[in-house]
């Protein structure tokens, strides 16, 4: 939840997020450490990323491909 908030509301996030950077504190809260690779995304890119997550969650592979090629402008060795 916190990483989604960072990315979609703040626009910056921990670029090195893995279980070793998450601590379970004695009071039951989570501690997030090692913010040495903070990355940012523009609002435009965050919207595209959100659409991509939604398409994946719906198993809408045609939409996933469309987003990659039409919005992200992904290239392959054949394109």
N, C-alpha and C positions, 0 to 999 in steps of 0.2 A: 504494500500500500504506500509506504513512504517513498519508494523509488518512482512509482507512478505519479505521486504528487510532485516530486522534484522535477521530473521530466515534463509533465503536462501542465503544471501550474506555474512553476518557477522558470522552467526552460533550461535548467542546468542539472547535471546528475553526475554521480560517481562513475567514471569510466572504467573502474577496476572492481566492479561489484562481484564478489564471490563469497562463499560461506566463511572463509577465513577472516573476512572484514566485518563480520556480524557477531557481536557478543551477546550472550544472554546474561543479563545482570541479576544480582541477588534479589532485587525487588520485582523481577519478572518482566522488566522492560528490556528492549533491545538497545544495544549500543552499536552505533555505526562508526567504523574507524577507517583510516587510510584514504583520505580524500586528496591524494597526490595527483590524481588524473581526473580532475573535474572537466567535464565537457559541456558544451552548450548547443542548443538546437533552436533555430528560428521558429516562429509560430507557424510559418508555412510548412516547414519540415515536420514539425510535431503533428500537424493535422494529417499529413500524408502517412506518417508512422501510425497514427491512431487508426486510420482507414485500413492500413495493412494488417494491424492486429485484429481488427474486427473481421476482415475477410478470412484470415487464418482461423479465427474462432468459429466461423460458420462453415469451415471447410469449402469455401468458395474459391477454388483454385483458379478459375478463370479470372476472377477479380484480383487475386494475388498477382497473377501474371500481368494483367492490365496495369495495375499500380506500378509494378516494377519497371515495365517498359514505357508506359505513357507518362507517368508522374515522376518517377525517380530517374528515368532515362538510363536504366541499366543497359549494358551492352554485352553481347556474347561474341565469341570469335566468328560467329556466322552473321552478325548484324552489322 
